[in-house]
Amino acid sequence: MTTIIRFSILATLVLCCASTFAQTVEPLGSFDIKSSLPPNYAADRIAVRAFAANNSGLYFLLDVNPQHPPIAKMLILHTDSAGARQKLILLPPTGLGLHGVEKRQFGEIHVDGSGNVYLSQWKLRPDTPENSFAVYNLNGNKTNVTALGPKESISTFCLNNDKVFYIDGTPVFRPTLASIRGLSTKQDSVAQWEAYGPPRIRSLTSSKLVVLEMIDCRLQIIDLSSGGRTPVSLATIPEVMKGIAAQHPDEYGRHTEQTKYVARSVVVNDIVTTTNGDIFLNVMGHHISQGAVIVRLNKDGNFLRSSRYKLPSFNDLKTEDYPDGQMNSEWIGVSDTHLFVQGDGKVAKFPL
């Protein structure tokens, strides 16, 4: 009798986990980002440092020849959803620092409704970093630079109603006080809490923001009008649970007094939101041969579904260890009609 009960419970769990997956989603198309660059970049090595998508297309922050500082360049590439180049912005160099490392570092990119590109950056100075936001218009001209105070840092930022909100602080692999601030109003913190690991902040609705705590597998939904904060645990979602078990087999991703200050793997590495407030999460810990595992939640953080997105293969990614040559999933983006997966310098396009 005990055996039958245990088998029934196990079968129920398996069926519940299996039922959360919709049918594997096939790509509508894919492209190599290098094919979107002019011919003079054909022999160059590129690294994608940031990625954003909206209804006007795809935007990439590219590091060209990152291993060779004397000829390295930073570019903003704008393409349509199929990879056709729309605009290429060459970012001005700021000189090289110690050991040939550029004095300027870049964070994220976001695009407003008018096509203006917002870029977070900081310059490494002997005494303290200089943090700022730069804005480039459709013609590639820098239209605005807003510098932050010397004690402020930009961990992550987003646009909400074309206003910039950012997390002041760099909570990386240790508990740190994270503060959300509004740039245009220079207001005090919208919300504060102790965060662990690198966060991602995104616009959720016209009056709400959402923050992903990548290592703790938790969301914070922030009400801009009241400053209220609602935590949402992701650890009960089957696909996230599997990712936690794969990344942290001994402790299943939970902190203890012995491990909370130890560097740990990221389980959910990216978050994007749709115009109606749905949340998409890119979950790590699943083999790429099974496709990218992406979880969809509603604006309140309630689970909607999980899907596997079949990742296309590319000849230049085929190796002895990975003969199929499938691209990885590093970042995701959405428009009103499509979901995009970016990885290994490639992009795959899927129906939303």
RODO-2510 file (C-alpha; in nm, 4 decimals, decimal comma):
residues 352
     n   res          X          Y          Z
     1     m     0,0000     0,0000     0,0000
     2     t     0,2848     0,2368     0,0877
     3     t     0,4534     0,1608    -0,2442
     4     i     0,1342     0,2378    -0,4361
     5     i     0,0879     0,5679    -0,2543
     6     r     0,4484     0,6707    -0,3173
     7     f     0,4168     0,5761    -0,6838
     8     s     0,0942     0,7753    -0,7153
     9     i     0,2520     1,0849    -0,5592
    10     l     0,5579     1,0538    -0,7851
    11     a     0,3405     1,0068    -1,0933
    12     t     0,1346     1,3125    -1,0002
    13     l     0,4476     1,5240    -0,9572
    14     v     0,5853     1,4066    -1,2917
    15     l     0,2580     1,4798    -1,4696
    16     c     0,2322     1,8228    -1,3065
    17     c     0,5883     1,9120    -1,4075
    18     a     0,5354     1,7810    -1,7611
    19     s     0,2063     1,9642    -1,8012
    20     t     0,3686     2,3013    -1,7370
    21     f     0,5512     2,2798    -2,0702
    22     a     0,3750     2,3785    -2,3868
    23     q     0,4892     2,2192    -2,7117
    24     t     0,8430     2,3152    -2,8091
    25     v     0,8349     2,6448    -2,9989
    26     e     1,0102     2,6414    -3,3368
    27     p     1,2078     2,9482    -3,4540
    28     l     1,0636     3,1667    -3,7284
    29     g     1,4131     3,2684    -3,8352
    30     s     1,7647     3,3408    -3,7143
    31     f     2,0730     3,5379    -3,8100
    32     d     2,4374     3,5961    -3,7239
    33     i     2,4902     3,9482    -3,5866
    34     k     2,8148     3,9825    -3,7834
    35     s     2,6139     3,9552    -4,1059
    36     s     2,4374     4,2777    -4,0038
    37     l     2,7645     4,4715    -3,9871
    38     p     2,9398     4,6428    -4,2803
    39     p     3,1919     4,4301    -4,4787
    40     n     3,4908     4,5992    -4,3143
    41     y     3,3962     4,4257    -3,9868
    42     a     3,3888     4,0770    -4,1429
    43     a     3,7260     3,9683    -4,0010
    44     d     3,6714     4,1244    -3,6596
    45     r     3,5766     3,9432    -3,3420
    46     i     3,2690     4,0766    -3,1661
    47     a     3,1180     4,0339    -2,8215
    48     v     2,7614     4,1350    -2,7364
    49     r     2,7659     4,3381    -2,4143
    50     a     2,3960     4,4320    -2,4001
    51     f     2,0762     4,3603    -2,5930
    52     a     1,7327     4,5231    -2,6156
    53     a     1,4257     4,4742    -2,8337
    54     n     1,0994     4,6565    -2,9012
    55     n     0,8587     4,7165    -3,1888
    56     s     1,1158     4,9303    -3,3742
    57     g     1,3698     4,6474    -3,3913
    58     l     1,6697     4,4994    -3,2112
    59     y     1,9524     4,6908    -3,0458
    60     f     2,2974     4,5542    -2,9614
    61     l     2,5892     4,7015    -2,7713
    62     l     2,8879     4,5434    -2,9455
    63     d     3,2493     4,5199    -2,8380
    64     v     3,4592     4,4791    -3,1541
    65     n     3,8025     4,3173    -3,1162
    66     p     3,7745     4,3159    -2,7350
    67     q     4,1041     4,1287    -2,6973
    68     h     4,2999     4,3948    -2,8887
    69     p     4,2485     4,7316    -2,7111
    70     p     4,4466     4,9429    -2,9633
    71     i     4,1930     4,8598    -3,2369
    72     a     3,8904     4,7886    -3,0158
    73     k     3,5642     4,9705    -3,0892
    74     m     3,2272     4,9964    -2,9165
    75     l     2,9203     5,0086    -3,1408
    76     i     2,5444     5,0354    -3,1054
    77     l     2,3822     4,8301    -3,3821
    78     h     2,0132     4,8696    -3,4674
    79     t     1,8542     4,6052    -3,6920
    80     d     1,5030     4,5065    -3,7877
    81     s     1,3615     4,1812    -3,6521
    82     a     1,5222     3,9833    -3,9361
    83     g     1,8713     4,1296    -3,8874
    84     a     1,8748     4,3948    -4,1636
    85     r     2,0909     4,6853    -4,0450
    86     q     1,9040     5,0103    -3,9763
    87     k     2,1654     5,2168    -3,7944
    88     l     2,5226     5,1802    -3,6716
    89     i     2,6543     5,4166    -3,4037
    90     l     3,0267     5,4211    -3,3329
    91     l     3,0818     5,5233    -2,9728
    92     p     3,3686     5,7692    -2,9235
    93     p     3,6789     5,6256    -2,7530
    94     t     3,7850     5,7635    -2,4175
    95     g     4,1432     5,6406    -2,4075
    96     l     4,3064     5,3385    -2,2508
    97     g     4,3938     5,2843    -1,8904
    98     l     4,6145     5,0373    -1,7074
    99     h     4,7181     4,7309    -1,9128
   100     g     4,5368     4,8644    -2,2177
   101     v     4,1894     4,8430    -2,0620
   102     e     3,9529     5,1163    -2,1743
   103     k     3,8753     5,3662    -1,9005
   104     r     3,5058     5,3558    -1,9849
   105     q     3,2790     5,0603    -1,9110
   106     f     2,9233     5,0100    -2,0340
   107     g     2,6190     4,8549    -1,8701
   108     e     2,2746     4,8139    -2,0281
   109     i     2,0908     4,9695    -2,3211
   110     h     1,7214     5,0569    -2,3440
   111     v     1,5170     5,2318    -2,6119
   112     d     1,2247     5,4728    -2,5626
   113     g     0,9146     5,5102    -2,7770
   114     s     1,0849     5,7651    -3,0033
   115     g     1,3811     5,5405    -3,0810
   116     n     1,6287     5,7169    -2,8535
   117     v     1,8901     5,4772    -2,7149
   118     y     1,9811     5,5065    -2,3461
   119     l     2,3185     5,3696    -2,2405
   120     s     2,4587     5,3420    -1,8887
   121     q     2,8333     5,3888    -1,8581
   122     w     3,1028     5,4641    -1,6077
   123     k     3,4560     5,5959    -1,6422
   124     l     3,7278     5,4481    -1,4290
   125     r     3,9182     5,7223    -1,2516
   126     p     4,1990     5,6946    -0,9965
   127     d     3,9765     5,7997    -0,7079
   128     t     3,6217     5,6945    -0,7991
   129     p     3,4139     5,5836    -1,1005
   130     e     3,2130     5,8496    -1,2831
   131     n     2,8686     5,7071    -1,3548
   132     s     2,6374     5,8521    -1,6184
   133     f     2,3620     5,7900    -1,8700
   134     a     2,4132     5,8834    -2,2358
   135     v     2,1279     5,9209    -2,4861
   136     y     2,1674     5,8794    -2,8627
   137     n     1,8973     5,9764    -3,1122
   138     l     1,8013     5,8032    -3,4374
   139     n     2,0740     5,9905    -3,6261
   140     g     2,3401     5,8522    -3,3945
   141     n     2,4036     6,1858    -3,2253
   142     k     2,4543     6,2060    -2,8512
   143     t     2,1760     6,4312    -2,7248
   144     n     2,2193     6,4145    -2,3500
   145     v     2,4545     6,2970    -2,0769
   146     t     2,3402     6,2887    -1,7140
   147     a     2,6085     6,2276    -1,4540
   148     l     2,5332     6,0816    -1,1139
   149     g     2,6821     6,1785    -0,7821
   150     p     3,0276     6,0465    -0,6876
   151     k     2,8803     5,8002    -0,4366
   152     e     2,6112     5,6679    -0,6721
   153     s     2,6531     5,3681    -0,8986
   154     i     2,4348     5,2155    -1,1692
   155     s     2,3697     4,8471    -1,1166
   156     t     2,0819     4,8231    -1,3646
   157     f     1,8201     5,0615    -1,5103
   158     c     1,4962     5,0758    -1,7052
   159     l     1,2589     5,3205    -1,8745
   160     n     0,9076     5,3718    -1,7419
   161     n     0,6946     5,6279    -1,9308
   162     d     1,0269     5,7382    -2,0866
   163     k     1,1649     5,8161    -1,7392
   164     v     1,4810     5,6497    -1,6126
   165     f     1,4771     5,4443    -1,2938
   166     y     1,7930     5,2748    -1,1732
   167     i     1,9213     5,0704    -0,8839
   168     d     2,1871     5,2596    -0,6919
   169     g     2,4305     5,0028    -0,5645
   170     t     2,6134     4,7016    -0,6953
   171     p     2,4858     4,3993    -0,5023
   172     v     2,7130     4,1284    -0,6432
   173     f     2,7439     3,7999    -0,4521
   174     r     2,6908     3,9502    -0,1087
   175     p     2,3993     4,1092     0,0769
   176     t     2,3840     4,4783    -0,0144
   177     l     2,1275     4,7540     0,0280
   178     a     1,9640     4,8079    -0,3113
   179     s     1,7927     5,1443    -0,3704
   180     i     1,5689     5,2310    -0,6663
   181     r     1,5959     5,5951    -0,7696
   182     g     1,4336     5,8081    -1,0378
   183     l     1,6813     5,9975    -1,2548
   184     s     1,4633     6,2799    -1,3880
   185     t     1,3247     6,3818    -1,0505
   186     k     1,6443     6,3281    -0,8484
   187     q     1,4060     6,1860    -0,5914
   188     d     1,4982     5,9858    -0,2865
   189     s     1,4755     5,6112    -0,3022
   190     v     1,1504     5,4734    -0,4388
   191     a     1,2216     5,1494    -0,2506
   192     q     1,5040     4,9925    -0,0510
   193     w     1,5768     4,6366     0,0575
   194     e     1,8671     4,3980     0,1114
   195     a     1,9454     4,2149    -0,2125
   196     y     2,1849     3,9327    -0,2868
   197     g     2,3506     3,8954    -0,6239
   198     p     2,3221     4,1059    -0,9409
   199     p     1,9687     4,2378    -1,0118
   200     r     1,7782     4,3356    -1,3257
   201     i     1,5130     4,6108    -1,3145
   202     r     1,2400     4,6426    -1,5787
   203     s     0,9227     4,8435    -1,6344
   204     l     0,6133     4,6356    -1,5591
   205     t     0,3183     4,8731    -1,6028
   206     s     0,2853     5,2513    -1,6120
   207     s     0,2865     5,2543    -1,2313
   208     k     0,4984     4,9520    -1,1425
   209     l     0,8536     4,8196    -1,1810
   210     v     0,9813     4,4659    -1,1395
   211     v     1,3258     4,3614    -1,0163
   212     l     1,4769     4,0182    -1,0761
   213     e     1,7190     3,8917    -0,8120
   214     m     1,8992     3,6436    -1,0331
   215     i     2,0631     3,4203    -0,7741
   216     d     1,7875     3,4167    -0,5124
   217     c     1,5284     3,3399    -0,7833
   218     r     1,2994     3,6125    -0,6576
   219     l     1,1092     3,9080    -0,8015
   220     q     1,0351     4,2381    -0,6292
   221     i     0,7289     4,4183    -0,7689
   222     i     0,7551     4,7896    -0,6902
   223     d     0,4573     5,0268    -0,6800
   224     l     0,5873     5,3690    -0,7908
   225     s     0,3019     5,5631    -0,6326
   226     s     0,3244     5,4123    -0,2840
   227     g     0,6759     5,2682    -0,2790
   228     g     0,5264     4,9359    -0,1753
   229     r     0,7307     4,6253    -0,2494
   230     t     0,5867     4,2772    -0,3103
   231     p     0,8358     3,9869    -0,3170
   232     v     0,7543     3,6906    -0,5430
   233     s     0,9480     3,3645    -0,5068
   234     l     1,0276     3,1783    -0,8282
   235     a     1,1700     2,8703    -0,6554
   236     t     0,8416     2,6750    -0,6709
   237     i     0,8231     2,6833    -1,0522
   238     p     0,9319     2,3339    -1,1715
   239     e     1,1705     2,4613    -1,4403
   240     v     1,3350     2,7004    -1,1952
   241     m     1,3577     2,4204    -0,9369
   242     k     1,5404     2,2061    -1,1918
   243     g     1,7748     2,4942    -1,2709
   244     i     1,8474     2,5432    -0,9015
   245     a     1,9209     2,1733    -0,8558
   246     a     2,1555     2,1764    -1,1572
   247     q     2,3418     2,4898    -1,0453
   248     h     2,3463     2,4171    -0,6706
   249     p     2,3063     2,0404    -0,6171
   250     d     2,4160     2,0492    -0,2529
   251     e     2,2042     2,3293    -0,1152
   252     y     1,9395     2,3825    -0,3854
   253     g     2,0222     2,7495    -0,4072
   254     r     1,9284     2,8430    -0,0524
   255     h     2,1539     3,0515     0,1679
   256     t     2,3103     2,9294     0,4884
   257     e     2,5396     3,1127     0,7257
   258     q     2,8296     2,9228     0,5689
   259     t     2,7431     2,9874     0,2047
   260     k     2,5692     3,3240     0,1804
   261     y     2,8933     3,5138     0,1101
   262     v     3,0252     3,2614    -0,1425
   263     a     3,0039     3,3363    -0,5143
   264     r     2,7231     3,1301    -0,6642
   265     s     2,5818     3,0567    -1,0057
   266     v     2,2996     3,2545    -1,1645
   267     v     1,9790     3,0525    -1,2112
   268     v     1,7502     3,3050    -1,3846
   269     n     1,9751     3,5317    -1,5883
   270     d     1,7418     3,7679    -1,7744
   271     i     1,3978     3,9250    -1,7553
   272     v     1,1866     4,1171    -2,0072
   273     t     0,8311     4,2475    -1,9933
   274     t     0,5593     4,3073    -2,2511
   275     t     0,3481     4,6198    -2,2886
   276     n     0,0580     4,4488    -2,1065
   277     g     0,2798     4,3557    -1,8107
   278     d     0,3571     3,9895    -1,8785
   279     i     0,6992     3,8810    -1,7492
   280     f     0,9412     3,6503    -1,9353
   281     l     1,2312     3,4828    -1,7529
   282     n     1,5292     3,3037    -1,9095
   283     v     1,6083     3,0009    -1,6904
   284     m     1,9580     2,8501    -1,6779
   285     g     2,0540     2,4942    -1,5849
   286     h     1,8909     2,3228    -1,8850
   287     h     2,0961     2,1726    -2,1687
   288     i     2,0823     2,3791    -2,4870
   289     s     1,9965     2,0677    -2,6877
   290     q     1,6578     2,0821    -2,5140
   291     g     1,6107     2,4455    -2,6142
   292     a     1,5919     2,7695    -2,4209
   293     v     1,3623     2,7361    -2,1180
   294     i     1,1554     3,0529    -2,0732
   295     v     0,8933     3,1041    -1,8035
   296     r     0,6001     3,3433    -1,8497
   297     l     0,4242     3,5172    -1,5569
   298     n     0,1477     3,7754    -1,5424
   299     k     0,1898     4,1280    -1,4057
   300     d     0,1256     4,0071    -1,0503
   301     g     0,3988     3,7436    -1,0742
   302     n     0,1576     3,4512    -1,1091
   303     f     0,2773     3,1580    -1,3209
   304     l     0,1248     3,1294    -1,6689
   305     r     0,3370     2,8713    -1,8512
   306     s     0,6837     2,7454    -1,9357
   307     s     0,8012     2,6812    -2,2909
   308     r     1,1040     2,5359    -2,4619
   309     y     1,2280     2,7399    -2,7554
   310     k     1,4250     2,5316    -3,0056
   311     l     1,7652     2,6907    -3,0607
   312     p     1,8986     2,6884    -3,4193
   313     s     2,2401     2,5565    -3,5205
   314     f     2,5234     2,7473    -3,6899
   315     n     2,8236     2,5973    -3,8663
   316     d     3,0757     2,8188    -3,6890
   317     l     2,9494     2,6946    -3,3505
   318     k     3,0044     2,3253    -3,4322
   319     t     3,2925     2,1669    -3,2421
   320     e     3,3986     1,8181    -3,1473
   321     d     3,2314     1,8585    -2,8101
   322     y     2,9209     2,0292    -2,9554
   323     p     2,8680     1,8798    -3,3024
   324     d     2,5140     2,0184    -3,3315
   325     g     2,6389     2,3789    -3,3088
   326     q     2,3307     2,5175    -3,1342
   327     m     2,3422     2,8745    -3,0140
   328     n     2,3154     2,9504    -2,6434
   329     s     2,0565     3,1680    -2,4688
   330     e     2,2231     3,4661    -2,2997
   331     w     1,9624     3,7432    -2,3360
   332     i     1,5987     3,7617    -2,4358
   333     g     1,3872     4,0432    -2,5790
   334     v     1,0255     4,0969    -2,6838
   335     s     0,8180     4,3066    -2,9186
   336     d     0,4378     4,3036    -2,9327
   337     t     0,4437     3,9982    -3,1612
   338     h     0,7759     3,8173    -3,1191
   339     l     1,0241     3,6854    -2,8658
   340     f     1,3972     3,7000    -2,9420
   341     v     1,6771     3,4897    -2,7966
   342     q     2,0349     3,6164    -2,8269
   343     g     2,3503     3,4171    -2,7607
   344     d     2,6947     3,3436    -2,9089
   345     g     2,6567     3,6434    -3,1397
   346     k     2,3399     3,4960    -3,2937
   347     v     1,9676     3,5781    -3,2714
   348     a     1,6642     3,3521    -3,3026
   349     k     1,3113     3,4864    -3,3549
   350     f     0,9996     3,3146    -3,2183
   351     p     0,6250     3,3844    -3,2070
   352     l     0,5211     3,5459    -2,8807
***
